[in-house]
């Protein structure tokens, strides 16, 4: 597929780590094993040692899978498994086959969790668009967590399969689902629904059907909700919107703000460190790109 239609290039995978964990593992509090999963997720997200996390997460994935062998219908554990499989795909982008495997598992677990949460959501991915809309329209505020996790995992899966037109064809459903989540709770996962909608609206330029200015408003609202502390939003804003609209001033300003910020913030330190690493790379490319 032409690179211009890749699903946001890097923004989906670079933003997944904390958004997935915030929407999934951090809510796991039920059983002893679920509490352990939640505590481990918190430890991961508060680490600034990217390499240790990169090396350690695979063992965590195996552990979560082992929990699911004895509790296959535990919604919280399924969300934890979805979150961590999707999050680890951040570290495997050079290995397309492994990234696809991880995002396949992430989406499978999220869809199983959705089905357990509400029988009307079983197999809703396969419904025609009108019926899909009706099911999504009936979602309640208490279902935001599981449906946000499903939307993020689904988007990650599309990114990993972006050379497959049948996968890209599911974009309309993902956007509709994320818009519904946004309408129910725009503040979820530090403004995550706005961040994802911003990315989805800036996949294409306006001349090809994109809505970059709507995307910009979503990015700005996400930054506002997180009080500017979730640095990955500014990185994605720069990479998706500023590049698309050839706004070098905004691009440089956003990335310099990221580099000047203190990355240590409860629950999102690891992602902030990753954001600063990405910002350095993007800023170094600024003069060449613009």
C-alpha positions as CSV (number, residue, x, y, z in Angstrom):
1,X,0.0,0.0,0.0
2,X,1.1,3.5,-0.7
3,X,2.8,5.0,2.4
4,X,0.5,8.0,2.2
5,X,-2.3,5.8,3.4
6,X,-0.4,4.0,6.2
7,X,-2.5,4.5,9.3
8,X,-0.6,7.4,10.8
9,X,2.9,6.0,10.2
10,X,4.4,5.8,13.7
11,X,1.8,7.6,15.8
12,X,-0.3,4.5,16.6
13,X,2.5,2.4,17.9
14,X,4.4,5.2,19.7
15,X,1.2,6.2,21.5
16,X,0.0,2.8,22.4
17,X,2.1,2.0,25.5
18,X,0.5,4.0,28.2
19,X,-2.9,4.4,26.5
20,X,-3.3,0.7,26.5
21,X,-2.1,0.2,30.0
22,X,-4.1,3.1,31.3
23,X,-7.2,1.7,29.7
24,X,-6.7,-1.9,30.6
25,X,-4.2,-3.1,33.2
26,X,-4.5,-0.1,35.5
27,X,-8.2,-1.0,36.0
28,X,-7.5,-4.6,37.0
29,X,-8.3,-4.9,40.7
30,X,-10.6,-7.9,41.2
31,X,-8.8,-11.2,42.0
32,X,-5.3,-11.7,43.5
33,X,-3.9,-12.5,40.1
34,X,-5.6,-9.4,38.6
35,X,-4.1,-7.2,41.4
36,X,-0.7,-8.6,40.6
37,X,-1.2,-7.8,37.0
38,X,-2.2,-4.2,37.9
39,X,0.7,-3.7,40.2
40,X,3.1,-5.0,37.5
41,X,1.6,-2.6,35.0
42,X,2.0,0.3,37.4
43,X,5.7,-0.6,37.9
44,X,6.2,-0.7,34.1
45,X,4.5,2.6,33.5
46,X,6.5,4.4,36.3
47,X,9.9,3.2,35.0
48,X,12.3,5.4,33.1
49,X,14.4,2.5,32.0
50,X,13.2,1.7,28.6
51,X,15.7,-1.1,27.8
52,X,14.8,-3.0,31.0
53,X,11.1,-2.8,30.2
54,X,11.8,-3.9,26.6
55,X,13.6,-7.0,27.8
56,X,11.2,-7.7,30.7
57,X,7.7,-7.4,29.2
58,X,7.8,-10.7,27.2
59,X,8.0,-12.6,30.5
60,X,5.0,-10.6,31.7
61,X,3.1,-11.6,28.5
62,X,3.7,-15.2,29.3
63,X,2.5,-14.8,32.9
64,X,-0.7,-13.1,31.8
65,X,-1.3,-15.9,29.3
66,X,-0.8,-18.4,32.1
67,X,-3.4,-16.6,34.3
68,X,-5.9,-16.8,31.4
69,X,-5.5,-20.6,31.2
70,X,-7.2,-20.9,34.5
71,X,-9.5,-17.9,34.1
72,X,-10.3,-17.7,30.4
73,X,-13.4,-15.6,31.0
74,X,-12.0,-13.0,33.3
75,X,-12.7,-9.7,31.7
76,X,-10.1,-7.8,33.6
77,X,-7.4,-10.3,32.7
78,X,-8.4,-10.3,29.1
79,X,-8.0,-6.5,29.1
80,X,-4.6,-6.8,30.7
81,X,-3.5,-9.3,28.1
82,X,-4.8,-7.1,25.3
83,X,-3.1,-4.1,26.7
84,X,0.3,-5.6,27.2
85,X,0.4,-7.5,23.8
86,X,-0.5,-4.2,22.1
87,X,1.9,-2.2,24.2
88,X,4.8,-4.5,23.5
89,X,4.3,-4.1,19.7
90,X,5.9,-0.6,20.3
91,X,9.2,-2.5,20.6
92,X,8.8,-4.8,17.6
93,X,8.1,-2.4,14.7
94,X,11.2,-3.6,12.8
95,X,9.7,-7.2,12.8
96,X,6.4,-7.0,10.9
97,X,5.5,-10.6,11.5
98,X,5.9,-10.3,15.2
99,X,4.0,-7.0,15.3
100,X,1.1,-8.6,13.5
101,X,1.1,-11.6,15.9
102,X,1.1,-9.3,18.9
103,X,-1.7,-7.0,17.6
104,X,-3.7,-10.0,16.5
105,X,-3.6,-11.3,20.1
106,X,-4.3,-7.8,21.5
107,X,-7.5,-7.4,19.4
108,X,-8.6,-11.0,20.0
109,X,-8.4,-10.5,23.8
110,X,-10.1,-7.1,23.7
111,X,-13.0,-8.5,21.6
112,X,-13.4,-11.5,24.0
113,X,-13.5,-9.0,26.9
114,X,-16.2,-7.0,25.1
115,X,-18.3,-10.1,24.5
116,X,-18.1,-11.0,28.2
117,X,-19.0,-7.5,29.2
118,X,-22.1,-7.5,27.0
119,X,-23.5,-10.3,24.9
120,X,-24.7,-7.8,22.3
121,X,-21.1,-7.0,21.6
122,X,-20.2,-10.6,20.7
123,X,-19.0,-10.7,17.0
124,X,-20.1,-7.0,16.6
125,X,-17.0,-6.4,14.5
126,X,-18.5,-8.6,11.8
127,X,-21.8,-6.8,11.7
128,X,-22.9,-4.6,8.8
129,X,-22.2,-0.9,9.5
130,X,-25.8,0.1,10.3
131,X,-26.2,-2.7,12.9
132,X,-22.7,-1.9,14.2
133,X,-23.8,1.7,14.7
134,X,-26.9,0.7,16.6
135,X,-24.9,-1.6,19.0
136,X,-22.3,1.2,19.6
137,X,-25.0,3.8,20.1
138,X,-26.4,1.7,23.0
139,X,-23.1,1.7,24.9
140,X,-23.3,3.0,28.4
141,X,-20.8,5.1,30.4
142,X,-19.8,2.0,32.5
143,X,-18.6,0.3,29.2
144,X,-16.1,3.1,28.3
145,X,-13.0,1.2,29.6
146,X,-13.6,-2.1,27.7
147,X,-14.7,-0.3,24.5
148,X,-11.8,2.2,24.6
149,X,-9.4,-0.7,25.0
150,X,-11.1,-2.5,22.1
151,X,-10.8,0.7,19.9
152,X,-7.2,1.1,20.6
153,X,-6.4,-2.6,20.0
154,X,-8.4,-2.5,16.8
155,X,-6.5,0.6,15.6
156,X,-3.2,-1.0,16.4
157,X,-4.2,-4.1,14.5
158,X,-5.1,-2.0,11.4
159,X,-1.7,-0.3,11.6
160,X,0.0,-3.7,11.6
161,X,-2.1,-4.8,8.6
162,X,-2.1,-1.5,6.7
163,X,-1.0,-3.3,3.5
164,X,-4.4,-5.1,3.5
165,X,-7.3,-3.1,2.1
166,X,-9.8,-5.3,3.9
167,X,-8.2,-4.2,7.2
168,X,-8.2,-0.6,6.3
169,X,-11.9,-0.9,5.3
170,X,-12.6,-1.3,9.0
171,X,-11.4,2.2,9.7
172,X,-15.0,3.7,9.6
173,X,-16.1,1.3,12.4
174,X,-13.1,2.2,14.6
175,X,-13.7,5.9,14.2
176,X,-17.4,5.5,15.0
177,X,-16.5,3.4,18.1
178,X,-13.9,5.9,19.3
179,X,-16.3,8.8,18.7
180,X,-18.8,7.1,20.9
181,X,-16.3,6.6,23.7
182,X,-15.3,10.2,23.4
183,X,-19.0,11.3,23.8
184,X,-19.3,9.2,26.9
185,X,-16.1,10.3,28.6
186,X,-13.6,12.5,26.7
187,X,-11.2,12.5,29.7
188,X,-10.7,8.7,29.6
189,X,-7.0,7.7,29.7
190,X,-5.8,11.3,29.9
191,X,-7.8,12.4,26.9
192,X,-7.0,9.3,24.9
193,X,-10.2,9.4,22.8
194,X,-9.3,12.8,21.6
195,X,-5.7,11.8,20.8
196,X,-6.8,8.8,18.7
197,X,-9.5,10.8,16.9
198,X,-6.8,13.5,16.2
199,X,-4.6,10.8,14.6
200,X,-7.5,9.2,12.7
201,X,-8.5,12.6,11.2
202,X,-5.0,13.4,10.1
203,X,-4.2,10.2,8.2
204,X,-4.9,12.0,4.9
205,X,-4.6,15.6,3.8
206,X,-7.8,17.6,3.2
207,X,-7.4,17.2,-0.5
208,X,-7.8,13.5,-0.1
209,X,-10.7,13.5,2.3
210,X,-8.8,14.1,5.6
211,X,-10.0,16.6,8.2
212,X,-6.7,17.9,9.6
213,X,-8.3,21.0,11.4
214,X,-10.7,18.8,13.2
215,X,-7.7,16.6,14.1
216,X,-5.9,19.6,15.4
217,X,-8.8,20.5,17.7
218,X,-8.7,16.9,19.1
219,X,-5.0,17.1,19.8
220,X,-5.3,20.4,21.5
221,X,-8.2,19.1,23.7
222,X,-6.1,16.0,24.6
223,X,-3.2,18.3,25.7
224,X,-5.6,20.4,27.8
225,X,-7.2,17.4,29.5
226,X,-3.8,16.0,30.5
227,X,-2.5,19.4,31.5
228,X,0.3,19.0,29.0
229,X,1.9,16.2,31.1
230,X,1.3,13.4,28.6
231,X,4.2,14.3,26.3
232,X,3.3,11.7,23.6
233,X,0.3,13.8,22.5
234,X,2.5,16.7,21.5
235,X,4.8,14.3,19.6
236,X,1.9,12.8,17.7
237,X,0.4,16.3,17.1
238,X,3.7,17.4,15.6
239,X,4.3,14.2,13.5
240,X,0.7,13.9,12.3
241,X,-0.7,17.4,12.0
242,X,2.3,19.8,11.7
243,X,4.0,17.6,9.1
244,X,0.8,17.2,7.1
245,X,0.1,20.9,7.0
246,X,3.8,21.9,6.6
247,X,3.8,24.0,9.8
248,X,7.4,24.0,10.8
249,X,6.9,26.6,13.5
250,X,4.3,24.5,15.3
251,X,6.3,21.3,14.7
252,X,9.5,22.7,16.3
253,X,7.6,24.3,19.1
254,X,5.8,21.2,20.1
255,X,8.9,19.0,20.0
256,X,11.0,21.5,21.9
257,X,8.3,21.6,24.6
258,X,8.5,17.8,24.9
259,X,12.3,17.9,25.3
260,X,12.1,20.7,27.9
261,X,9.5,18.9,30.1
262,X,10.1,16.7,33.1
263,X,9.2,13.2,32.0
264,X,8.6,11.8,35.5
265,X,4.9,11.8,36.0
266,X,3.0,9.1,38.0
267,X,1.6,6.5,35.7
268,X,3.1,7.8,32.4
269,X,6.9,8.2,33.0
270,X,7.8,5.4,30.6
271,X,5.8,6.8,27.8
272,X,7.1,10.3,28.4
273,X,10.7,9.0,28.1
274,X,9.7,7.3,24.9
275,X,8.1,10.6,23.7
276,X,11.3,12.5,24.4
277,X,13.4,9.9,22.5
278,X,11.1,10.2,19.5
279,X,11.0,14.0,19.7
280,X,14.8,14.1,19.5
281,X,14.7,12.1,16.2
282,X,11.9,14.2,14.7
283,X,13.5,17.5,15.6
284,X,16.8,16.5,14.0
285,X,14.8,15.8,10.8
286,X,13.0,19.2,10.9
287,X,15.2,21.2,8.5
288,X,15.4,18.4,6.0
289,X,11.7,17.8,6.0
290,X,10.6,21.5,5.8
